[in-house]
């Protein structure tokens, strides 16, 4: 409950503080993203705006939208959906603020790669004395990346294919690991390129199947 109050409270504070900018400028955001489908080598950065958005959506549209929502409705009833919508509406301001901070306090490595995120804007924005907090964020973020991210996704895929088609779960996990590794070893540009192709198809398929399920 405390965490939820902080999430909603921060979202409300930023929504009013930004004068509802994430809502009123949503159209402008989509236009800029559409214009930035191709990466401009003259502009500093490793991903195009579209690739960056698709990379972010790759971790947003997935198991959480299916298993998470189903669990919430089963546990709390249909009213849970209402609060999900409320959280999402004010959460746009939180995400916008996070993105602005990540852009402002990001760094460029000697090799020319752009690095950023909460651990960097905690250290660079709040000062060196808060570097320990950024370190903790990076540590716990790495752990959560395996726990609530990769393992949950891979387990859901393996469980579905195993129960439906009898494919061994270890085989499915191995295939997923090899496919992910083949993309990750090539760096951030490879991740952005693959995401820009797969995520739009995944999102469209997800939307169409959802409509089919509702109609059925």
N, C-alpha and C positions, 0 to 999 in steps of 0.2 A: 504493500500500500504506500509506503513512504517513497519508493522508487517511482511508482506511477504518479504520485502527487508532484514529484520533482520534474518528471517528464512533461506532464501536462502544464505545470506551472511555468516552466522554462519556455515551453512553446507559446503559451499565452503572452508572457512577458515580451518575447521577441516579436510575436505577431503584431502587438500594439506598438512596440518600440519602432518597428520597421514600417509602421503605418500600412499594414496589410500588403506590403510590396510583393511577397510571393504569390498573392492572389491576383492583384491588379496587373502585374507584369508577367503573368504566365504566358500569355500570347507572344510577348516579345522574346521570352526565353525559348519557346518552341521555334520561332523564326530564326533566331541566332544559331540554334542547334542544327536546324535544317541547312542553313547556309554553310555551316562548318562541317559538312559531311566528309570533306577531303582535308587531310593534314597539309597545312601550308609550311613549307620548309623555311620560309622567311620569318615565321613567327616562332618565338621561343616555346618549346614544349615538344613532347614526344608523342602525344595523341591528339587527334582532332577532337573538337567538342562532341561530335556524334559518337566517336569511339569511346570517349570518357563516359558519356551517358550510358552507353550500352554495357560497358564494363561494370558500372554501378548497378544497373538493372539486373545484370546476370546474378547478383547475389540477393536480389530483392524479389523477383518473380520465381517462385519455386516451391519447395516443400512447405515453407512457412505459410504460404497462401492456401495450401490444401490441408495439411495435417494440423497446422497451427489454428486456422479458423475453425476447422471441424472440432478440435479439442475445446476451443473457447466456447463454441455454441453448446457442445455437450455438457460442459461444466457449468456455464453461466447462463445458458438460454439465449434466445435470439437477441436479447438486449445487449449482449456482448458486441454484436456488430455495430450498434449505435456508437459505443465508446471507441471502437476501432476507427470509425469514420471521424469522430471528434479528435482523436489523437493524431490521425493523419492530417487533418486540416490545419492544426496548429503545429504539427511536426514539420511541415514544409518550411516554416520560419527557422526552426532549429537546424534543419539540413542546410538551408541557405547560409546561415551564420557559420556553420562548420566549414562550408566550402569556401566562403570568403576568407576565413582565417587560414585555411590550408593554402590558398593562393598567396596570401600576403606574407606568410612566414615560411614558405617552402624554400628549399636550398637546391643548389646545383653541385653535384659531385665533381671532382677533378676530371672524371671520365666524360662529363657532360650530361649525366643522367639527372633528371629532376626527382627529388625526394621530398615528401611532405606528409601531412597528416597530423592528428592530435598530438602525437609525441613531440613533433617539431614546433607546433604553435604553442604548446604548453611551455616548452623551454625558451623559445625565442620571444614569445609574447609576454609571458609572465616574468621572465628573467631566469638567470642561471640558478638561483636558489630553488627554483621549482623543477629543475632538471630531473630530480629523483621521481617526481610524479609522472613525468613523461616516460621515464624508463619503466616504471610500473605499468603504465598504460600499454607500452609496447610488449612487455612480458605477458600480461594477462590477455592482450589482444591476440598474441600468437597462440596461446593456449586455447582461447575460445575459437580461433580459426579452425582448429581441429575438432573440438568438442561440439559446438553448436552449428558449425558450418559443414566442413567436409564429411565428418563421420555421419551426421544426420542425413545429409543428402545421399551419400553413398549407400547407407543402410536402407533408406526408403526405396531407392532404385532396386537394390538387390532383393529386398523383401518382396516387392511387387512382382519382379520378373521370376523369382523363385517360386512364389505361390501360384502364379498364373501359368508358367511354362516349365517349371521344374529345373531351371538352370541353377547350378551350384552357386551359392552366394560368394564363395572365394574366387570363382572364375569372374563373376561380374565385378567384384572389387578390384581384381587384378587388371581387367580391361580398362576400368575407369581410371586407375592409377597411371597406367601407361599413356592413355589419351591425354590426361591432365599434364603429365610430365613432358610430353612432346610439345605442348604449347608453352609451358612455364620456362623451360630451359632456354627458349629463344628471347626471353625478355618481355618488357612491358608492351613493346610495339606488336609483338606476336599476340599477346593477350588481347590488346585492343582490336586488332584485325579480326581475330576469330570471334570475339564478342560481337563485333559490328555485323557479322554474317549470321551467327547462330541466334543471338538474342531476339532480333525482330521476328524471325520465324517461330521461335519458342513462344514469344508473347502472343503472336497472332493465333497460334495453335491452341495455346492455353485459353484465350478468349473464346474461340469458336467452340472448343470442347465444353467450356463452362455454359455457354448458351444451350448446347445440346442437352447437357445434364439438367438444366433448369426446365427446358421444354419437356424432357422425358419424365 
